[in-house]
Amino acid sequence: MRLRDQRVFFLVTGLFSIPLSAFYMYGPEFLKALGDPRPTGTMTVAQVLEVVSMLAVGAVMKRYRVKVVLLWALGLSVLRFGMSAQAGVTGAIWWHIAGLALHGVCYTFYFITAQVFLDRRVDPGLKGQAQGLLAMVSGGLGPLIGALFCGWLRDYCVDADGQGWALFWMILAAMIAGCFAVFAVFYRGLGTPKRHTEV
């Protein structure tokens, strides 16, 4: 955490995990509001694309820097939540389903790349602690704050008649856009002092 890039990385990862909580909590509810009789089954679209993305992420990381891949994941996540917002505006369920599919890609590209980032940038003796911190930020602290915040935001935006979903998803998209901006500006990707490599 003494290095600027690591601090930026963990900050963005924690902030990114907050809006992601809405996908698991309210993705099925929004599908139901759009008229899907089997929302739980439809949600598996994201899992299928997640598996497919796992097969491709290695080849992508061989061609592009870690910073580029992470920015792609964040940028596509903005688009993914924007698709759900569009479904809220138009009532067209396919916008939300397309967003679910894109979520699988975004999640895989960000969090697998994040693990590789730590493996490259952290001293060997600290890799276990670093991966544990990543798990705590992305699977514990971030989702906890996200559950509280997204629950409040859902109640604030969505009324008893099911109106307001577009605003809900758009606010979350804006939050991820903020993560994108912070990472793009403050992450330098200069590598460790010993290696002098860019990641």
Secondary structure, 3 states (H helix, E strand, C coil): CCCHHHHHHHHHHHHHHHHHHHHHHHHHHHHHHCCCCCHHHHCHHHHHHHHHHHHHHHHHHHHCCHHHHHHHHHHHHHHHHHHHHHHHHHCCHHHHHHHHHHHHHHHHHHHHHHHHHHHHHCCHHHHHHHHHHHHHHHHHHHHHHHHHHHHHHHHHHCCCCCCCHHHHHHHHHHHHHHHHHHHHHHCCCCCCCCCCCCC
